[in-house]
Amino acid sequence: MPRIKKLHVYGYRGITKEGNLPLEGKSLILFGENATGKSSFVEAVEKLLTEKVSSLDGRAKGLSSAKHGPSIRVSKGGSEIEITFDDGSVFDLNTPRQSLPYPIRNYLAAAQQPLFILRRSQILQLLENRPEKRGELLQPFLPLSEWNEIGDAFKQSKEEADQRARESKQELERVVKELSRLLELPLPLVAVTEEALVESVNRRLSRDSFPTINAAQGIQEALHQAKRKLSSLGDISAHIALHNLSEQIEAIIPSLQIDWLATLLEKIRELQRQEQMQARLFFEEVLQKGLKWIEQAKLDYCPLCEQPIDRVATAGRIRHRLSEVEQLITVRRDVDKLRRDAISNLKDLAQKLSATEEKASSVGRTNIVNLITEFRTRVDKALEVLSPKVSDIRIQELTETLKSWSSYSFPARFLEIHRQLKGVISTIPKPDTVRSLLDLRDFLSDVQRLWQEQESLRVRAEQAQRILEIAAQVFKHAEESRKEEIQTLFNQIAEDIDKLHEKVNPDKNRRGMQLKVRDVGTFSVNLGHNFYDRKEEDLRAYSNEADLDIYGLCIFLALRRWYRNQYPEFNLLILDDVLTSIDAEYRVRFTELLMNEFKDYQILLTTHDRIWFEHLRDIQARCGVSQQFITKIIHEWSLDEGPDLREPQEERERLEQLIMKAGEPSQIAGEAGRLLEYILQEMRYSLPLAVQARRGERYEIGDLWPAFYSKIGKEYTGFYNKAQSTLEALNVRWPLRSWLGAHFNYWAKGFTRKEAEEFGRAVADLFDLSFCTKCRRFIQPSTTPEGQMACRRGHLIYPPSGKEAKPPKDIEEILKITLGALSDTRLTSEQYFEWKRAEIGAEN
Amino acid sequence: MAQAINEFTEKIYKRFLENLRGDEEIPDSLINEIEKLADNGQLTNSEAIFKAYEDWEGSHAKD
């Protein structure tokens, strides 16, 4: 069964540089404070195995693992995620799955569904959301992606059917509306009936004295009859053209009376006579401007000859002369208006003549065309003569034009032509008769076309409706089948959830877990259970937050176990900080459940709770699974370096090498500082140390050393005596003030080689005294005797002064070590031990 | 069913066929067409499904 041997990540999410987790096929407990990059490892695994990251893909528009997955410190395409399996197979972002051995391919195929990762946010959302949202959240935990594609195809085909049915209906409605309007019928509900159609058509046929019809088919015959009758009338369009021509000539005749032109001519002559008589007064503009100058500028000399003048008398004379020309100006204005009216009349006449000429030409009436051409020449000439302004009109030319117009007797000639045309028209059918027949023909033609269209569309709409109904029915079955099968699955796993839940919460009054897929909606889920005598109650009705969390975890684990039954080779289980809010009592039981019931899984468990991390390690030992787990600590995270995953033994070895191989003083001091900080961080939790709180729990040596030194000296005398010279060397030689407020790289620069070496040696000694290389753990206070410090199995042991060492050896001792886990539970230690004894007895 | 690789999909599909067969309004000829689509891996092709409906309607109209 494949297991992950090593996870290598480079430049993905918070893992800025290289981050390796050497799992060696074991499970992992990964501890790190908030924002140290734990989840980045989880996201990297998710990306590699499922090609998505649930916290990015599909969460919001614009958010994606493709865009936001790679670390902001690597260039595009620079990320690496690689899993090495225990058979040596390597799978990375570019490995073709087909190239891998069969068991690995199976493993990866099963891993494509993200059913193996649980995050805290998913538990909360699952329990607190509305049923439809809950369905959405459960969806990723069910292997539904294949069926969803099928369901989507049935849904799309139903939507296509729906679209087509709607379009057919709209098209039918449009035609029905048009047909109803044509037949002058009220708008029917669906379509015009044949009965209504026949009745309406017959009304129209009767009006035109045509035989009525009995059925819609009869329209064709009625149409033939109308067309035959129209044919018998000869060339209808020619008839109509002659009628129109006659009407147009009739409209021209009144315009041929040109009295207005004669009047204009007379007026122009009169004007010119007056202008000649008063030619001297035609300087009114000069007079008007001169008057203005004299009055406004109060000039006492003539602006033209510069001779002295009597201003008042001169102004009086100018006003008198202007009054004399006023009449002439009025006459000129009137004449100009007459001229413009004449031009307008002539243009209108020219337009009518053109239209009539065109019509006459189309019906071959050459005599009319010739007359119009002849007359048009005079009209154009008159327009040309009248175009200049009044003073420039040439009287002689205008008089001649008028004379030629009269001498050719145009009005009489037009009247004669019109009379002749009337004679021809009297022999052809009347326009009303022709128009009525034409209307009937068009009416019948339109009715026939729309009726056929309506009937064809009615059939199409009915077909589309039938397809829609069957498509909707099939889709309904697709949806119901999915829901029924999920319900069957839920019923199976509900039993398992109960079994799992019982291990964590033995209260028998909380059983009968139910996951119900609701009939309504796409995928909507109700969560319920029995609470004492209340049946099928909403989970939230009587459960506190911890209970709800446990239910959420049990639902996930039951689903995971069900999925494992289908893909036994896929054994990965990732729990990303999911235990944080669970009460300590439940945590202990839940972790035991995990260690016992899921021992054949490869578990990756992250937590940010240091105390809980320590308890997890204890519980591992108690459950006998320590060898199956490795633990890793992320010390800190920075944007440039990513998560800091260094191991204390590695630090110790590096320090030794620097001391032995002539490392720079700053290198030795820096490395020693890091190791000392590591030791103090461990001691901070295990002793525990009282230190002033710092934001983000980020403590430096200067924060921790005084508390550590003081506590060891007072309470752990055995260890103090053993390590006294080392502790004093660290406490005295290196004043604490130099450790405060700055980190290694800064303060390590001030060390001499000798100082650095002494500091390095002291830190290395402290490490050797406090870290057990066999247990791979630091020493910690024993439960008894008070004041003793020892490692897990007693390889390193420091009894208090004057007392004998007491190594932890029986199960009860180990249980006592986990007592801290109960500090915030309601169980007394006596109850706890009673429960544990019973459990151990049952197991044995 | 050609395209299914997972047991759960297979189970849903079988139940789906059972439900279709149990529905008097769904003609056998259409169910056969859906089965053919499944055998040809066309059950995720909405156009192929719609064509099956149209073909069924065409033959239904002839009947």
Chai-1 contact restraints between the chains, C-beta under 6 A:
chainA,res_idxA,chainB,res_idxB,connection_type,confidence,min_distance_angstrom,max_distance_angstrom,comment,restraint_id
A,P143,B,N6,contact,1.0,0.0,6.0,A-B,restraint_1
A,P143,B,F8,contact,1.0,0.0,6.0,A-B,restraint_2
A,E146,B,N6,contact,1.0,0.0,6.0,A-B,restraint_3
A,E146,B,T9,contact,1.0,0.0,6.0,A-B,restraint_4
A,W147,B,T9,contact,1.0,0.0,6.0,A-B,restraint_5
A,W147,B,I12,contact,1.0,0.0,6.0,A-B,restraint_6
A,E149,B,T44,contact,1.0,0.0,6.0,A-B,restraint_7
A,I150,B,L43,contact,1.0,0.0,6.0,A-B,restraint_8
A,I150,B,T44,contact,1.0,0.0,6.0,A-B,restraint_9
A,A153,B,T44,contact,1.0,0.0,6.0,A-B,restraint_10
A,A153,B,S46,contact,1.0,0.0,6.0,A-B,restraint_11
A,A153,B,I49,contact,1.0,0.0,6.0,A-B,restraint_12
A,Q156,B,S46,contact,1.0,0.0,6.0,A-B,restraint_13
A,S157,B,S46,contact,1.0,0.0,6.0,A-B,restraint_14
A,S157,B,I49,contact,1.0,0.0,6.0,A-B,restraint_15
A,S157,B,F50,contact,1.0,0.0,6.0,A-B,restraint_16
A,E160,B,F50,contact,1.0,0.0,6.0,A-B,restraint_17
A,Q463,B,E57,contact,1.0,0.0,6.0,A-B,restraint_18
A,R466,B,E57,contact,1.0,0.0,6.0,A-B,restraint_19
A,I467,B,Y53,contact,1.0,0.0,6.0,A-B,restraint_20
A,I467,B,E57,contact,1.0,0.0,6.0,A-B,restraint_21
A,I470,B,Y53,contact,1.0,0.0,6.0,A-B,restraint_22
A,A471,B,Y53,contact,1.0,0.0,6.0,A-B,restraint_23
A,Q473,B,E25,contact,1.0,0.0,6.0,A-B,restraint_24
A,H477,B,F16,contact,1.0,0.0,6.0,A-B,restraint_25
A,H477,B,N19,contact,1.0,0.0,6.0,A-B,restraint_26
A,H477,B,L20,contact,1.0,0.0,6.0,A-B,restraint_27
A,A478,B,F16,contact,1.0,0.0,6.0,A-B,restraint_28
A,S481,B,I12,contact,1.0,0.0,6.0,A-B,restraint_29
A,S481,B,R15,contact,1.0,0.0,6.0,A-B,restraint_30
A,S481,B,F16,contact,1.0,0.0,6.0,A-B,restraint_31
A,S481,B,N19,contact,1.0,0.0,6.0,A-B,restraint_32
A,R482,B,I12,contact,1.0,0.0,6.0,A-B,restraint_33
A,E484,B,R15,contact,1.0,0.0,6.0,A-B,restraint_34
A,E485,B,K11,contact,1.0,0.0,6.0,A-B,restraint_35
A,E485,B,I12,contact,1.0,0.0,6.0,A-B,restraint_36
A,E485,B,R15,contact,1.0,0.0,6.0,A-B,restraint_37
A,Q566,B,E7,contact,1.0,0.0,6.0,A-B,restraint_38
